[in-house]
Amino acid sequence: MARKVSTQRKWVATIAAWAIAFVIFFPILYTIITSFKTESEAIAGISLIPSGTLENYFEVQSQRDYFKPFMNSVVISVGSTLIALLIAIPSAWSMAFSPTKRTKDVLMWMLSTKMMPAVGVLVPMYLLFRDTGLLDTRLGLTIVLTLINLPIVIWMLYTYFREIPGEILEAARMDGASLFNEIVYVLTPMAVPGIASTLLLNIILAWNEAFWSIRLSAANAAPLTAFIASFSSPQGLFWAKLSAASTLAIAPILIMGWFSQRQLVRGLTFGAVK
């Protein structure tokens, strides 16, 4: 009887999990389906049966050059992630293995910066970028996205590093390891799952960032988020073309997330079970 109840609970949990996953994935699925419809079909109502036309993709490519914003997104998201890791790894190491009485206050202060509305500093940021020549440049957006995501990166790495026994690093110091060797050759290999998941998550966050990308870029450094926004015109929204542009924008990061999901889950649960 107990085994039967356990089996029933397992089936209920599985069905509930699939239902929740479908609800979460449905907007993406509907966007992809709509991209294969004509404009008249797209505005007619919700339908999961596309006409199978590729006209929207051809028109999107003819109106805007997809390759340029794609490369901008790659350079900006990967560049900001690597810079954030270079800053965050030694910062998290210091807070995890040499904490002070103010360490938690510093961590909370960093996290509190994520609570500030971005629009509150839009004007000074715009003027600063204009005066320094960083407006509409890959470097400018890379710096902004690095600073935006740095608190999250430090917090995640700090959590992972706390799970590593400090005695291992002390043994490395006793064997004559320098600070650089301790971080690079001892700490980093032990925290590879956590670092990998942090890297993947930060790339996703940077890839999807729209507020700063749209407002601090134009023709030269516009990433795929600005590429999508460009299909909103005074004449209205063309849902089929907008869906095609959105599909082209999310496809690379969706494929990357699909193939790296095991590493991402492994990293996010790193140290959760001892």
BAFI-3210 file (N, C-alpha, C; in Angstrom, 3 decimals, decimal comma, padded with zeros to 6 digits):
// residues 274
n [1|2|3|4|5|6|7|8|9|10|11|12|13|14|15|16|17|18|19|20|21|22|23|24|25|26|27|28|29|30|31|32|33|34|35|36|37|38|39|40|41|42|43|44|45|46|47|48|49|50|51|52|53|54|55|56|57|58|59|60|61|62|63|64|65|66|67|68|69|70|71|72|73|74|75|76|77|78|79|80|81|82|83|84|85|86|87|88|89|90|91|92|93|94|95|96|97|98|99|100|101|102|103|104|105|106|107|108|109|110|111|112|113|114|115|116|117|118|119|120|121|122|123|124|125|126|127|128|129|130|131|132|133|134|135|136|137|138|139|140|141|142|143|144|145|146|147|148|149|150|151|152|153|154|155|156|157|158|159|160|161|162|163|164|165|166|167|168|169|170|171|172|173|174|175|176|177|178|179|180|181|182|183|184|185|186|187|188|189|190|191|192|193|194|195|196|197|198|199|200|201|202|203|204|205|206|207|208|209|210|211|212|213|214|215|216|217|218|219|220|221|222|223|224|225|226|227|228|229|230|231|232|233|234|235|236|237|238|239|240|241|242|243|244|245|246|247|248|249|250|251|252|253|254|255|256|257|258|259|260|261|262|263|264|265|266|267|268|269|270|271|272|273|274]
n.u [000,830|001,908|003,899|002,364|001,084|003,356|004,192|002,033|002,245|004,666|003,994|002,127|003,745|005,515|003,803|002,896|005,300|005,931|003,739|004,136|006,569|005,744|004,006|005,809|007,478|005,751|005,296|007,690|007,517|005,171|005,984|007,907|006,271|004,548|006,320|006,400|004,085|001,803|001,285|-001,452|-002,440|-001,133|-002,306|-004,856|-005,614|-005,020|-003,311|-001,974|-001,114|000,969|001,457|003,755|005,439|008,445|008,787|008,871|011,378|013,102|012,392|013,054|015,839|016,443|015,665|017,124|020,502|021,303|023,654|025,517|024,395|024,274|026,995|027,768|026,309|027,531|030,231|029,891|028,457|030,093|032,548|031,933|031,321|033,748|035,421|034,035|034,375|037,159|037,410|035,695|036,491|039,002|037,912|035,745|037,223|038,737|036,705|035,573|037,619|039,180|037,590|036,156|034,720|033,068|032,398|029,940|028,314|029,363|028,760|025,942|025,570|026,527|024,618|022,369|022,614|021,481|018,840|018,190|016,350|017,041|016,444|016,750|019,377|019,825|020,075|022,514|024,317|024,076|025,011|027,623|028,687|028,437|030,211|032,637|033,057|032,102|029,607|027,375|029,211|030,946|032,678|031,707|029,126|029,984|031,359|029,243|027,466|029,153|029,454|026,793|026,135|028,094|027,729|026,024|027,634|029,820|028,491|027,537|029,951|031,184|029,472|029,942|032,723|032,758|032,083|034,330|036,896|038,898|041,297|042,607|043,643|045,322|047,174|048,312|049,587|051,485|053,072|054,396|053,036|052,276|050,157|048,915|049,231|047,794|045,150|044,760|045,693|044,851|042,399|040,627|040,426|039,057|036,624|035,377|032,751|031,029|032,087|031,711|028,884|028,263|029,477|027,936|025,361|025,773|026,382|023,909|022,317|023,573|023,212|020,452|019,926|018,207|017,452|019,716|021,102|019,500|019,322|021,902|023,106|023,278|023,569|026,086|026,936|024,720|023,112|021,405|019,065|018,411|018,091|015,695|013,940|013,969|012,044|009,693|007,610|006,371|004,132|003,003|002,939|004,351|003,504|004,284|006,763|008,128|008,143|009,723|012,170|012,618|012,864|015,201|016,926|016,824|017,482|020,331|021,167|019,300|019,873|022,481|021,939|020,408|022,221|024,062|022,749|023,022|025,532|024,994|022,937|024,327|026,312|024,767|023,749|025,984|027,693|025,369|024,603|026,169]
n.v [-001,206|001,235|001,491|001,831|004,270|005,894|005,623|006,820|009,442|010,089|010,056|012,139|014,297|014,280|014,836|017,362|018,771|018,676|020,105|022,662|023,265|023,366|025,568|027,601|027,441|027,919|030,664|031,066|028,972|029,714|032,107|031,180|029,616|031,598|033,030|031,662|032,248|034,139|037,736|038,322|035,919|035,943|038,000|037,159|035,528|033,239|030,474|027,294|026,271|026,774|028,388|027,724|029,377|030,991|033,579|035,738|035,537|035,966|038,607|039,907|039,590|040,976|043,571|044,243|043,753|040,761|039,522|041,399|042,614|040,166|039,395|041,559|041,028|038,623|039,416|041,397|040,087|037,830|039,126|040,889|038,966|037,541|039,591|040,211|037,809|037,809|039,864|039,059|036,521|036,767|038,592|037,216|035,111|036,450|037,330|034,918|033,375|035,057|036,597|039,587|041,550|043,188|041,963|040,679|042,918|044,307|042,502|042,591|045,256|045,314|043,658|045,212|047,201|046,162|046,590|049,144|051,237|051,168|053,276|055,466|056,317|056,825|059,253|060,586|058,500|058,361|060,919|060,738|058,652|059,821|061,993|060,733|059,308|056,722|056,082|054,165|052,063|048,921|048,523|050,289|049,202|046,726|047,400|048,468|046,237|044,511|045,790|045,800|043,068|042,169|042,132|039,857|037,838|037,840|037,172|034,571|033,150|033,512|032,002|029,434|029,148|029,120|026,558|025,078|023,430|025,297|024,328|023,067|025,115|026,240|024,195|024,316|026,791|026,225|024,536|026,277|027,697|030,514|033,494|033,871|031,316|029,832|030,678|030,229|027,592|025,931|026,734|027,485|025,123|023,396|024,619|024,514|023,576|025,472|027,918|027,560|027,411|029,963|031,492|030,721|031,568|034,321|035,034|034,543|036,465|038,828|038,613|038,873|041,407|044,380|047,061|048,876|048,262|049,122|051,853|052,879|052,344|052,399|052,349|051,131|049,486|048,032|045,341|042,102|042,485|045,159|044,854|043,417|045,344|047,223|046,529|047,523|049,925|053,268|052,730|050,586|047,305|044,548|041,482|038,911|039,332|040,476|038,309|036,549|037,953|037,894|035,143|034,597|036,014|034,782|032,188|031,379|031,578|029,951|027,447|027,133|027,063|024,739|022,674|022,959|022,533|020,502|020,997|023,510|023,077|021,366|023,070|025,043|023,607|023,020|022,040|021,871|019,467|017,517]
n.w [000,000|000,844|-001,057|-003,347|-002,844|-002,802|-005,467|-006,783|-005,841|-006,987|-009,717|-009,780|-009,016|-011,191|-013,365|-012,566|-012,639|-015,395|-016,358|-015,245|-016,465|-019,136|-019,091|-018,507|-020,747|-022,835|-023,846|-025,322|-027,148|-028,506|-029,654|-031,473|-033,136|-034,148|-035,682|-038,043|-039,309|-041,410|-041,442|-041,249|-040,194|-037,768|-036,301|-036,127|-034,055|-031,248|-032,275|-032,763|-035,081|-037,577|-040,805|-042,035|-043,452|-044,550|-044,999|-043,208|-041,963|-044,104|-044,736|-042,368|-042,338|-044,673|-044,060|-041,774|-040,787|-039,546|-038,677|-037,697|-035,208|-033,861|-033,561|-032,001|-029,655|-028,865|-028,416|-026,420|-024,320|-023,708|-023,264|-021,080|-019,180|-018,807|-017,841|-015,495|-014,086|-013,724|-011,911|-009,867|-008,877|-007,297|-005,449|-004,250|-003,182|-001,240|000,514|001,288|002,478|003,984|005,855|007,297|009,972|008,601|006,260|005,566|005,540|003,362|001,299|001,382|000,743|-001,891|-003,090|-002,700|-004,578|-006,837|-006,475|-007,119|-009,274|-012,725|-014,407|-012,818|-012,902|-015,491|-017,013|-015,985|-016,633|-019,411|-020,159|-019,167|-020,728|-023,225|-023,057|-022,647|-024,915|-025,099|-025,879|-027,788|-028,294|-028,263|-026,131|-024,192|-023,551|-022,662|-020,311|-018,783|-018,507|-017,187|-014,682|-013,851|-013,483|-011,802|-008,877|-008,561|-009,611|-007,831|-005,431|-006,041|-006,516|-004,043|-002,418|-003,455|-002,948|-000,199|000,419|000,052|001,748|003,940|004,874|002,822|001,239|003,114|003,384|000,864|001,047|002,998|001,568|000,035|-001,932|-003,886|-003,672|-006,140|-007,344|-005,514|-005,919|-008,680|-009,293|-007,249|-005,901|-008,055|-009,838|-008,081|-007,821|-010,245|-011,217|-009,984|-010,953|-013,694|-013,907|-012,980|-014,983|-017,244|-016,446|-016,198|-018,831|-020,014|-018,667|-019,517|-022,271|-022,495|-021,575|-021,936|-021,340|-020,942|-023,236|-025,358|-024,865|-024,752|-027,119|-030,724|-034,037|-034,346|-032,096|-031,397|-029,841|-030,015|-028,556|-029,018|-031,710|-031,863|-030,786|-032,795|-034,617|-033,807|-034,826|-035,739|-037,261|-036,108|-034,521|-036,070|-035,775|-036,695|-038,009|-035,865|-034,133|-035,597|-035,571|-032,807|-032,379|-033,823|-032,199|-029,670|-030,207|-030,310|-027,552|-026,382|-027,469|-026,486|-023,723|-023,637|-024,316|-022,284|-019,938|-018,037|-016,881|-015,878|-013,973|-012,297|-011,332|-010,043|-007,950|-006,557|-003,730|-002,277|-001,160|001,186]
ca.u [000,000|002,798|004,586|001,379|000,941|004,596|004,162|001,047|002,833|005,706|003,335|001,542|004,850|006,038|002,823|002,919|006,546|005,779|002,755|004,792|007,558|005,031|003,511|006,964|008,030|004,739|005,530|008,759|006,960|004,208|006,769|008,499|005,186|004,067|007,298|006,148|002,765|001,691|000,831|-002,898|-002,630|-000,584|-003,220|-006,202|-005,900|-004,076|-003,388|-000,713|-000,890|001,541|001,360|005,045|006,127|009,735|008,826|009,243|012,822|013,746|012,152|013,851|017,224|016,583|015,492|018,202|021,596|021,291|024,986|026,199|023,961|024,631|028,385|027,805|025,842|028,561|031,390|029,514|028,092|031,276|033,539|031,521|031,384|035,149|035,919|033,400|035,020|038,502|037,266|034,922|037,183|039,799|037,054|035,041|038,237|039,070|035,574|035,277|038,695|039,749|036,478|036,237|033,405|032,275|032,238|028,523|027,772|029,791|027,969|024,589|025,616|026,626|023,332|021,389|022,721|020,589|017,475|017,989|015,811|018,043|016,069|017,160|020,717|019,931|020,562|023,961|025,060|024,081|025,914|028,980|029,103|028,575|031,397|033,844|033,140|031,718|028,240|027,256|030,423|030,953|033,390|030,808|028,130|030,682|031,611|027,967|026,952|030,050|029,113|025,441|026,078|029,190|027,269|025,512|028,772|030,565|027,668|027,527|031,270|031,385|028,729|030,651|034,020|032,546|031,939|035,647|037,607|040,027|042,519|043,302|044,413|046,399|048,198|049,014|050,488|052,598|053,946|055,085|052,259|052,038|048,744|048,444|049,139|046,724|043,851|044,662|045,981|044,237|041,002|039,822|040,040|038,099|035,340|035,009|031,295|030,441|032,539|031,072|027,479|028,253|029,788|026,786|024,262|026,103|026,234|022,475|021,851|024,101|022,596|019,049|019,810|017,591|017,313|020,916|021,511|018,704|019,495|023,293|023,641|022,493|023,846|027,369|027,096|023,414|023,048|020,173|017,906|018,078|017,647|014,264|013,206|013,916|010,882|008,548|007,610|005,184|002,992|002,452|003,748|004,129|003,757|004,998|008,161|008,695|008,379|010,884|013,352|012,813|013,353|016,613|017,704|016,893|017,919|021,684|021,260|018,448|020,641|023,571|021,367|019,955|023,358|024,846|021,849|023,547|026,596|024,379|022,270|025,373|026,958|023,837|023,561|027,310|027,793|024,074|024,536|027,477]
ca.v [000,000|002,390|001,609|002,343|005,703|006,534|005,669|007,829|010,760|010,306|010,402|013,477|015,259|014,332|015,550|018,769|019,363|018,868|021,173|023,933|023,494|023,764|026,934|028,498|027,412|028,226|031,922|030,870|028,110|030,474|033,053|030,432|029,251|032,812|033,475|030,936|032,634|035,421|038,781|038,176|034,789|036,274|038,880|036,584|034,904|032,216|029,217|026,571|025,678|027,786|028,121|027,200|030,306|031,540|034,949|036,672|035,468|036,633|040,044|040,406|039,668|042,004|044,886|044,459|042,778|039,979|039,087|042,438|042,584|038,873|039,488|042,507|040,311|037,658|040,129|042,117|039,165|037,047|040,054|041,334|037,815|037,253|040,671|040,045|036,682|038,225|040,699|038,401|035,372|037,185|039,252|036,167|034,384|037,254|037,350|033,573|032,771|036,069|037,503|040,551|041,775|043,971|041,215|040,508|044,239|044,598|041,656|043,116|046,529|044,991|043,140|046,296|048,003|045,569|047,009|050,500|051,286|051,605|054,564|056,526|056,801|056,820|060,537|060,745|057,480|058,760|062,054|060,247|057,896|060,755|062,829|059,900|058,634|055,313|055,909|053,331|051,274|047,627|048,673|050,928|048,239|045,687|047,948|048,593|044,919|043,966|046,395|045,404|041,663|041,844|041,687|038,487|036,941|037,744|036,433|033,147|032,569|033,507|030,852|028,216|029,076|028,802|025,104|024,457|023,464|026,221|023,604|022,735|026,300|026,383|023,213|024,835|027,858|025,594|023,947|027,358|028,260|031,953|033,852|033,619|029,867|029,336|030,954|029,689|026,166|025,157|027,095|027,488|023,774|022,786|025,312|024,558|023,549|026,753|028,955|027,307|027,816|031,419|031,995|030,512|032,426|035,711|035,209|034,632|037,766|039,877|038,451|039,291|042,776|045,230|048,475|049,640|047,998|049,953|053,281|053,299|051,899|052,787|051,546|050,425|048,488|047,492|043,872|041,508|043,065|046,348|044,338|043,117|046,592|047,999|046,136|048,275|051,138|054,118|052,149|049,518|046,103|043,463|040,393|037,799|039,742|040,638|036,956|036,002|038,616|037,387|033,768|034,674|036,555|033,865|030,856|030,990|031,393|028,809|026,251|027,018|026,623|023,352|021,767|023,127|022,506|019,602|021,716|024,626|022,536|020,846|024,209|025,729|022,768|022,717|022,240|021,820|018,212|017,076]
ca.w [000,000|000,930|-002,346|-004,292|-002,558|-003,238|-006,931|-007,172|-005,576|-007,987|-010,970|-009,610|-009,045|-012,559|-014,198|-012,152|-013,139|-016,841|-016,569|-014,942|-017,520|-020,354|-018,899|-018,605|-022,097|-023,839|-024,579|-026,306|-028,196|-029,311|-030,457|-032,591|-034,054|-034,802|-036,675|-039,299|-039,792|-042,088|-040,533|-041,038|-039,290|-036,449|-035,556|-036,151|-032,764|-030,815|-033,023|-032,718|-036,396|-038,467|-042,240|-042,458|-044,337|-044,121|-045,512|-042,142|-041,752|-045,238|-044,627|-041,231|-042,772|-045,705|-043,446|-040,798|-040,877|-038,310|-038,261|-036,918|-033,794|-033,261|-033,131|-030,878|-028,464|-028,466|-027,867|-025,199|-023,242|-023,324|-022,710|-019,745|-018,277|-018,490|-016,979|-014,186|-013,402|-013,313|-010,710|-008,826|-008,271|-006,133|-004,458|-003,504|-002,405|-000,064|001,454|001,776|003,262|004,878|006,160|008,387|010,564|007,650|005,009|005,262|005,195|001,990|000,414|001,337|000,010|-003,320|-003,541|-002,676|-005,796|-007,837|-006,181|-007,592|-010,638|-013,695|-014,990|-011,898|-013,240|-016,952|-017,532|-015,757|-017,386|-020,815|-020,304|-018,934|-021,909|-024,345|-022,881|-022,686|-026,202|-024,974|-026,362|-028,988|-028,496|-027,577|-024,856|-023,235|-023,092|-021,900|-018,973|-018,076|-018,153|-016,163|-013,392|-013,477|-013,072|-010,885|-007,547|-008,620|-009,836|-006,563|-004,477|-006,385|-006,281|-002,587|-001,899|-003,850|-002,276|001,220|000,562|-000,094|003,030|003,985|005,187|001,569|000,854|004,096|003,022|-000,313|001,503|003,710|000,548|-000,654|-003,036|-003,826|-003,725|-007,507|-007,521|-004,654|-006,555|-010,043|-009,406|-006,172|-005,687|-009,285|-010,293|-007,170|-007,946|-011,672|-011,441|-009,600|-011,879|-014,984|-013,829|-012,884|-016,320|-018,115|-016,007|-016,495|-020,277|-020,278|-018,183|-020,393|-023,589|-022,434|-021,090|-022,965|-020,968|-021,255|-024,615|-026,266|-024,607|-024,889|-028,403|-031,900|-035,221|-034,319|-031,041|-031,018|-029,767|-030,514|-027,881|-029,796|-033,001|-031,708|-030,577|-034,037|-035,407|-033,321|-035,633|-035,543|-037,958|-035,290|-034,339|-037,015|-034,845|-037,319|-038,194|-034,527|-033,615|-036,313|-035,019|-031,440|-032,490|-034,218|-031,086|-028,523|-030,630|-029,870|-026,102|-026,062|-027,822|-025,520|-022,451|-023,759|-024,302|-021,058|-018,787|-017,003|-016,182|-015,162|-012,785|-011,402|-010,680|-009,153|-006,748|-006,025|-002,290|-001,602|-000,414|001,661]
c.u [000,866|003,520|003,643|001,187|002,167|004,640|003,187|001,588|003,904|005,099|002,731|002,622|005,410|005,106|002,816|004,164|006,464|004,795|003,374|005,809|006,890|004,522|004,651|007,468|007,035|004,954|006,619|008,247|006,021|004,921|007,361|007,427|004,697|005,034|007,117|004,749|002,861|001,179|-000,663|-003,200|-002,173|-001,543|-004,630|-006,584|-004,883|-004,338|-002,010|-000,390|-000,350|001,365|002,679|005,813|007,438|009,885|009,301|010,751|013,577|013,588|012,956|015,301|017,429|016,474|016,632|019,255|021,705|022,692|025,672|025,712|024,254|026,062|028,538|027,371|026,884|029,722|031,044|029,232|029,295|032,324|033,187|031,602|032,821|035,734|035,336|034,039|036,417|038,459|036,664|035,668|038,084|038,960|036,336|036,005|038,556|037,954|035,301|036,337|039,432|038,679|036,807|034,828|032,493|031,987|030,773|027,870|028,134|028,981|026,544|024,540|025,700|025,295|022,280|021,462|021,830|019,144|017,175|017,426|016,837|017,727|016,498|018,531|020,917|020,557|022,051|024,805|025,159|025,056|027,370|029,503|029,291|029,873|032,692|033,991|032,773|030,309|028,241|028,573|030,281|031,610|032,478|029,773|028,765|030,939|030,321|027,461|027,857|029,667|027,729|025,425|027,158|028,710|026,770|026,655|029,555|029,784|027,696|028,872|031,587|030,691|029,440|031,963|033,875|032,441|033,272|036,393|038,824|041,342|043,318|044,161|045,562|047,530|048,995|049,992|051,701|053,580|054,630|054,328|052,070|050,539|048,156|048,251|048,003|045,363|043,703|044,755|045,340|042,740|040,158|039,471|039,008|036,702|034,866|033,495|030,632|030,822|031,857|029,610|027,350|028,515|028,583|025,632|024,528|025,996|024,757|021,924|022,317|023,451|021,176|018,865|019,309|017,634|018,525|021,347|020,783|019,047|020,932|023,927|022,729|022,843|025,072|027,410|025,784|023,442|021,684|018,937|017,456|017,584|016,152|013,459|013,067|012,716|009,582|008,574|006,384|003,939|002,340|003,416|003,356|004,520|004,562|006,473|008,849|009,006|009,578|012,174|013,659|013,360|014,822|017,482|017,877|017,455|019,327|021,769|020,395|019,179|021,791|023,070|020,922|021,118|024,163|023,986|022,381|024,632|026,031|023,703|023,296|026,052|026,062|023,566|024,893|027,359|026,475|023,942|025,943|027,416]
c.v [001,258|002,620|002,198|003,840|006,476|006,678|006,729|009,238|011,109|010,721|011,803|014,549|015,409|015,125|017,039|019,468|019,639|019,997|022,542|024,278|023,957|025,196|027,941|028,590|027,872|029,567|031,810|030,033|028,889|031,518|032,370|030,064|030,467|033,297|032,788|031,217|033,888|036,456|038,662|037,017|035,131|037,117|038,303|035,977|033,832|030,923|028,581|025,890|026,759|027,399|027,592|028,116|030,792|032,990|035,938|036,698|036,149|038,152|040,647|040,579|040,758|043,413|045,224|043,371|042,033|039,711|040,126|042,502|041,265|038,906|040,469|041,822|039,334|038,360|040,760|041,145|038,347|037,954|040,502|040,193|037,523|038,326|040,533|038,903|037,059|039,081|039,906|037,265|035,800|037,875|038,217|035,349|035,140|037,214|035,982|033,050|033,768|037,074|038,449|040,738|042,585|043,210|041,069|041,842|044,619|043,785|042,172|044,443|046,277|044,506|044,246|047,171|047,451|046,017|048,422|050,489|051,858|052,971|055,732|057,101|056,865|058,102|060,739|059,718|057,866|059,911|061,633|059,496|058,812|061,535|062,023|059,133|057,166|055,043|055,156|052,623|049,947|047,733|049,279|049,966|047,115|046,151|048,002|047,227|044,218|044,481|045,969|044,000|041,279|041,452|040,254|037,496|036,751|036,927|034,937|032,500|032,510|032,292|029,543|028,054|028,717|027,300|024,370|024,542|024,388|025,536|023,255|023,913|026,535|025,402|023,676|025,937|027,261|024,947|025,010|027,972|029,758|032,226|033,556|032,126|029,268|029,512|030,208|028,172|025,311|025,455|026,935|026,082|023,111|023,388|025,394|024,480|024,884|027,874|028,794|027,742|029,328|032,055|031,879|031,435|033,882|035,995|035,355|035,992|038,896|039,814|039,032|040,732|043,700|046,712|049,286|049,442|048,904|051,426|053,778|052,828|052,370|051,846|050,660|049,270|047,826|045,963|043,376|042,036|044,350|045,959|044,014|044,407|047,407|047,638|046,692|049,644|051,987|053,566|051,022|048,361|045,066|042,172|039,259|038,126|039,918|039,280|036,313|036,620|038,103|035,965|033,742|035,144|035,555|032,499|030,506|030,702|030,220|027,502|026,038|026,525|025,183|022,374|021,851|023,026|021,606|020,291|022,858|024,150|022,017|021,981|024,912|024,930|022,396|023,034|022,151|020,556|017,787|015,606]
c.w [000,000|-000,396|-003,397|-004,106|-003,024|-004,759|-007,422|-006,956|-006,604|-009,319|-010,899|-009,686|-010,461|-013,471|-013,868|-012,676|-014,636|-017,138|-016,320|-016,022|-018,809|-020,250|-019,053|-020,042|-023,162|-024,543|-025,643|-027,470|-029,099|-030,174|-031,676|-033,616|-034,833|-035,874|-038,019|-039,850|-040,656|-041,099|-040,243|-040,092|-037,879|-035,630|-035,484|-034,814|-032,443|-031,580|-033,015|-034,038|-037,326|-039,933|-042,797|-043,382|-043,716|-044,540|-044,451|-041,913|-042,883|-045,142|-043,469|-041,636|-043,818|-045,122|-042,484|-040,995|-039,546|-037,788|-037,375|-035,472|-033,103|-032,746|-031,974|-029,587|-027,956|-027,783|-026,519|-024,060|-022,772|-022,686|-021,307|-018,736|-017,857|-017,572|-015,577|-013,405|-012,911|-012,052|-009,561|-008,147|-007,118|-005,059|-003,597|-002,665|-001,120|000,967|002,050|002,735|004,157|005,268|007,305|008,954|009,645|006,354|004,625|004,890|003,759|000,995|000,281|000,584|-001,490|-003,864|-003,596|-003,915|-006,905|-007,637|-006,683|-009,006|-011,608|-014,270|-014,105|-012,211|-014,753|-017,486|-017,242|-016,505|-018,856|-021,041|-020,123|-020,157|-023,113|-024,251|-022,952|-024,002|-026,162|-025,481|-027,695|-029,324|-027,752|-026,217|-023,802|-022,687|-022,292|-020,471|-018,165|-017,620|-017,143|-014,787|-012,915|-012,873|-012,061|-009,489|-007,527|-008,773|-008,532|-005,545|-004,775|-006,106|-004,791|-001,962|-002,234|-003,081|-000,806|001,460|000,440|001,240|002,982|004,275|003,928|001,124|001,828|003,799|001,814|000,083|002,208|002,732|-000,293|-001,813|-002,824|-003,884|-005,100|-007,745|-006,697|-005,313|-007,870|-010,060|-008,313|-006,064|-006,946|-009,773|-009,384|-007,312|-009,387|-011,892|-011,104|-010,543|-013,229|-014,970|-013,713|-014,239|-017,248|-017,746|-016,356|-017,998|-020,642|-019,852|-019,094|-021,771|-023,606|-021,964|-022,192|-022,610|-021,392|-022,699|-025,600|-026,107|-024,774|-026,192|-029,520|-033,047|-035,060|-033,331|-030,632|-030,987|-030,234|-029,799|-028,578|-031,183|-032,958|-031,599|-031,851|-034,898|-034,835|-033,992|-035,323|-036,228|-037,168|-035,168|-035,388|-036,311|-035,465|-037,506|-036,846|-033,906|-034,292|-035,785|-033,614|-031,459|-032,872|-033,058|-029,956|-028,907|-030,149|-028,375|-025,656|-026,347|-026,837|-024,169|-022,477|-023,635|-023,001|-019,801|-017,674|-016,187|-015,357|-013,878|-011,787|-010,639|-009,697|-007,882|-006,108|-004,537|-001,552|-000,743|-000,036|002,032]
res [m|a|r|k|v|s|t|q|r|k|w|v|a|t|i|a|a|w|a|i|a|f|v|i|f|f|p|i|l|y|t|i|i|t|s|f|k|t|e|s|e|a|i|a|g|i|s|l|i|p|s|g|t|l|e|n|y|f|e|v|q|s|q|r|d|y|f|k|p|f|m|n|s|v|v|i|s|v|g|s|t|l|i|a|l|l|i|a|i|p|s|a|w|s|m|a|f|s|p|t|k|r|t|k|d|v|l|m|w|m|l|s|t|k|m|m|p|a|v|g|v|l|v|p|m|y|l|l|f|r|d|t|g|l|l|d|t|r|l|g|l|t|i|v|l|t|l|i|n|l|p|i|v|i|w|m|l|y|t|y|f|r|e|i|p|g|e|i|l|e|a|a|r|m|d|g|a|s|l|f|n|e|i|v|y|v|l|t|p|m|a|v|p|g|i|a|s|t|l|l|l|n|i|i|l|a|w|n|e|a|f|w|s|i|r|l|s|a|a|n|a|a|p|l|t|a|f|i|a|s|f|s|s|p|q|g|l|f|w|a|k|l|s|a|a|s|t|l|a|i|a|p|i|l|i|m|g|w|f|s|q|r|q|l|v|r|g|l|t|f|g|a|v|k]
***
